[in-house]
Each structure stands twice: as structure tokens, then as C-alpha cells.
Amino acid sequence: MIDHLHYESKNPVVIVTGASSGLGLAFARLLDETLPEEISFWLIARNEEKLRRLADGMQRGTRCFALDLTKNDFLVVIEDALRSDGATVQLLVNNAGEGIPGPFDEQSVACHRSLCDLNVRAQVSLTSIALPYMEEGSAIVFTSSVAAFLPQPGFATYAASKAFVLSFGRALAEELRPRRIGVTVTCPNPMLTEFFTSEEKEKLLTSYKRFSIEDPALVAKKTIAAVRKRKVVVVTSRLGRLVRLLSKIVPQRWIIRFVAKAANEKP
Ligand SMILES: NC(=O)c1ccc[n+]([C@@H]2O[C@H](COP(=O)([O-])OP(=O)(O)OC[C@H]3O[C@@H](n4cnc5c(N)ncnc54)[C@H](OP(=O)(O)O)[C@@H]3O)[C@@H](O)[C@H]2O)c1
């Protein structure tokens, strides 16, 4: 993809999930600036109005799919579109995700299910239906998180979902190597996006995590650079790389206890 665009490819498309805000929006804008106009964009999120506004500013054919990725019927819509357009997926950015901080037993089963459906099931399912429409040189991005490196009391389901994405992406990268389809898992630190409520943002800005805040535009840039280099895992900040290293050398139970203690002051 990107550097190895096959101009003979039929209907080349880039799919970005969670494109209506935050990191997904940053991916869409960056890719619009850098990719040839022949490649169409398929943008997915629930908020149609935001998607349309973004599409209006794009320099290419852009389709908006206002879909809830926690519902099974999104698969039918995307699979039908891929089939009827005879599309070639040059890049799939599996980015949409959610996370509600707080103790596990204080959250509803509906919250936990929604998170697993969006952060795990949707990413696996969309990848599965898009793969037959990929070719040599195509690429897949998964948005994981630095939270993937450690179990995180106070954010347990979220951190576990991101660990799943990291593990899945790494294994898939190896499986798809013979087909020359690249897989990159990106692991950012906190970003001040709509992922957090304003109250959570305030807490974040007063917690130890404030030193690790990243800019979504920069995360997108580093991630796409990693896709170009065929890097499988990219940790987009120095602090994130330090956390990854510590998670390998310090006994995990110590770090988990530290995180649990700090949980009261973090979003
Ligand atoms: N922000 C952080 O601190 C941080 C750190 C590390 C990793 N990440 C990861 O980065 C990714 C992007 O998050 P972000 O920070 O950019 O958050 P964000 O601004 O809240 O963006 C989330 C995107 O996902 C879409 N989305 C949410 N629920 C959806 C659903 N059920 N169906 C379809 N689309 C849905 C949202 O659009 P609609 O509301 O229009 O559906 C939005 O476009 C996530 O995977 C997140 O876990 C975030």
C-alpha cells in the first residue's frame, strides 16, 4: 500500500473505523494528504453528520457508513459494498474503540459487552471480511494502546481488550507475511479526544498520566510511517516504550499494585 500502490487495482479503497473524531479523524486527514486521489475512502462511525462534514473536505471519492460496529448487521453492509464495488482494500484501519474507566463491579454488563463488541469483535470481524478483498501490498492497522502491556485495575476490561488486539495483530502479521499483507499494531498513550469525558480529561491532567499525553495527529503520523516500514508493533511515545520495557523486566504484580493505588487519581 502507500508506496507500492498497484495502479491496476480495481476500485482501491482505504477503510477507517472511528473516523468521526480523535485518532480516526487524524488518520483520515493524514491519509487524504498523502495518498493518491485514485484511492477512495470508506469512513465508518455512528455519527453520520460528522462523517459527512469530514467527507466534504476530502480530496477524493469518500463514502460514509453510519454504522454501529457493536451490531452484527454492520458486517452485511460492508461485505455487500465490498462485493458490489469489486473493491480492493489497500488499507484497513481498525481504530474505533471505547473505554469506560472505573471498578469492574460498578459498571453494567451492557457496558462490558459493548466494549468487547467494539474493541475486539468488530476488529476481528471486519478484518475477516476485508481480507479476501486485499492483495499483495495491502495493510491492516489495529489501534491498541499502551494499556495492552499490563493488566490495569480500574480499567480492566479495556486493558484486556487492547492486549487482545496486540496479541491478535502480532499473530496475524506472521500469518499474512507470505501474502505480503502488512499488519501494524499501534500503541498510543492517552490522547485528549472524545474518548474521555470532560471530567475524565480534568482528572487526567492532574494525574501522573499527564506527562504521557499524546497528540492524535502525531500518533497517526508515526503509525503510518510504521506501516510504510512494515513494522508490526509501534509504540508512539518514549514513555510508552518505557512502560513496555518495565512490563517485561519488573514483576507484573508490583506494577499492577502501583496502578491499582494510582487508580483513584486517574480517569
Ligand atoms: N484517547 C486515548 O487516550 C487513547 C489511548 C490509547 C488508545 N486509544 C484508542 O484509540 C482509538 C480511537 O480512540 P479516540 O481516542 O480517537 O476516541 P474517540 O475520539 O472517542 O473516537 C472513537 C471513534 O470510534 C467511533 N465509535 C465509538 N463507538 C462506536 C460504535 N459503537 N460503532 C462505530 N463507531 C464507534 C466514534 O464515532 P461515533 O461516536 O460517531 O460512533 C469515534 O469516531 C480507540 O481504539 C481507543 O481505544 C485511545
The ligand as a Tripos MOL2 file, in Angstrom:
@<TRIPOS>MOLECULE
LIG
   48    52     1     0     0
SMALL
NO_CHARGES

@<TRIPOS>ATOM
      1 N1         -7.7770    8.5800   23.7120 N.am      1 LIG1
      2 C1         -6.8910    7.8200   24.3290 C.2       1 LIG1
      3 O1         -6.3960    8.1540   25.4030 O.2       1 LIG1
      4 C2         -6.4470    6.5300   23.7030 C.ar      1 LIG1
      5 C3         -5.2190    5.9670   24.0940 C.ar      1 LIG1
      6 C4         -4.7980    4.7870   23.5160 C.ar      1 LIG1
      7 C5         -5.5900    4.1600   22.5740 C.ar      1 LIG1
      8 N2         -6.7790    4.7210   22.2150 N.ar      1 LIG1
      9 C6         -7.5940    4.0460   21.2070 C.3       1 LIG1
     10 O2         -7.6770    4.8830   20.0700 O.3       1 LIG1
     11 C7         -8.8520    4.5570   19.3410 C.3       1 LIG1
     12 C8         -9.5720    5.8390   18.9730 C.3       1 LIG1
     13 O3         -9.9720    6.4740   20.1580 O.3       1 LIG1
     14 P1        -10.0310    8.0560   20.2730 P.3       1 LIG1
     15 O4         -9.1530    8.4570   21.3780 O.co2     1 LIG1
     16 O5         -9.8630    8.6780   18.9530 O.co2     1 LIG1
     17 O6        -11.5300    8.2130   20.8090 O.3       1 LIG1
     18 P2        -12.7870    8.9930   20.2180 P.3       1 LIG1
     19 O7        -12.4260   10.3910   19.8820 O.co2     1 LIG1
     20 O8        -13.8820    8.7420   21.1960 O.co2     1 LIG1
     21 O9        -13.0850    8.2220   18.8550 O.3       1 LIG1
     22 C9        -13.7130    6.9740   18.8390 C.3       1 LIG1
     23 C10       -14.2570    6.7520   17.4590 C.3       1 LIG1
     24 O10       -14.9290    5.4830   17.4380 O.3       1 LIG1
     25 C11       -16.2680    5.6840   16.9870 C.3       1 LIG1
     26 N3        -17.1440    4.7480   17.6690 N.ar      1 LIG1
     27 C12       -17.3840    4.6480   19.0010 C.ar      1 LIG1
     28 N4        -18.2930    3.7130   19.2480 N.ar      1 LIG1
     29 C13       -18.6480    3.1890   18.0390 C.ar      1 LIG1
     30 C14       -19.5680    2.1940   17.6200 C.ar      1 LIG1
     31 N5        -20.3010    1.5120   18.5020 N.pl3     1 LIG1
     32 N6        -19.6820    1.9240   16.3030 N.ar      1 LIG1
     33 C15       -18.9500    2.6230   15.3920 C.ar      1 LIG1
     34 N7        -18.0520    3.5700   15.7270 N.ar      1 LIG1
     35 C16       -17.9130    3.8560   17.0260 C.ar      1 LIG1
     36 C17       -16.6090    7.1230   17.3390 C.3       1 LIG1
     37 O11       -17.5640    7.6520   16.4720 O.3       1 LIG1
     38 P3        -19.1460    7.7360   16.7530 P.3       1 LIG1
     39 O12       -19.3260    8.1980   18.1510 O.co2     1 LIG1
     40 O13       -19.6080    8.6890   15.7010 O.co2     1 LIG1
     41 O14       -19.6440    6.3530   16.5190 O.co2     1 LIG1
     42 C18       -15.2720    7.7970   17.0610 C.3       1 LIG1
     43 O15       -15.1580    8.0670   15.6870 O.3       1 LIG1
     44 C19        -9.6600    3.6070   20.2330 C.3       1 LIG1
     45 O16        -9.4670    2.2750   19.8020 O.3       1 LIG1
     46 C20        -9.0280    3.7930   21.5990 C.3       1 LIG1
     47 O17        -9.1700    2.6490   22.4020 O.3       1 LIG1
     48 C21        -7.2330    5.8840   22.7420 C.ar      1 LIG1
@<TRIPOS>BOND
     1     1     2 1
     2     2     3 2
     3     2     4 1
     4     4     5 ar
     5     4    48 ar
     6     5     6 ar
     7     6     7 ar
     8     7     8 ar
     9     8     9 1
    10     8    48 ar
    11     9    10 1
    12     9    46 1
    13    10    11 1
    14    11    12 1
    15    11    44 1
    16    12    13 1
    17    13    14 1
    18    14    15 2
    19    14    16 1
    20    14    17 1
    21    17    18 1
    22    18    19 2
    23    18    20 1
    24    18    21 1
    25    21    22 1
    26    22    23 1
    27    23    24 1
    28    23    42 1
    29    24    25 1
    30    25    26 1
    31    25    36 1
    32    26    27 ar
    33    26    35 ar
    34    27    28 ar
    35    28    29 ar
    36    29    30 ar
    37    29    35 ar
    38    30    31 1
    39    30    32 ar
    40    32    33 ar
    41    33    34 ar
    42    34    35 ar
    43    36    37 1
    44    36    42 1
    45    37    38 1
    46    38    39 2
    47    38    40 1
    48    38    41 1
    49    42    43 1
    50    44    45 1
    51    44    46 1
    52    46    47 1
@<TRIPOS>SUBSTRUCTURE
     1 LIG1         1 GROUP 0 **** ****
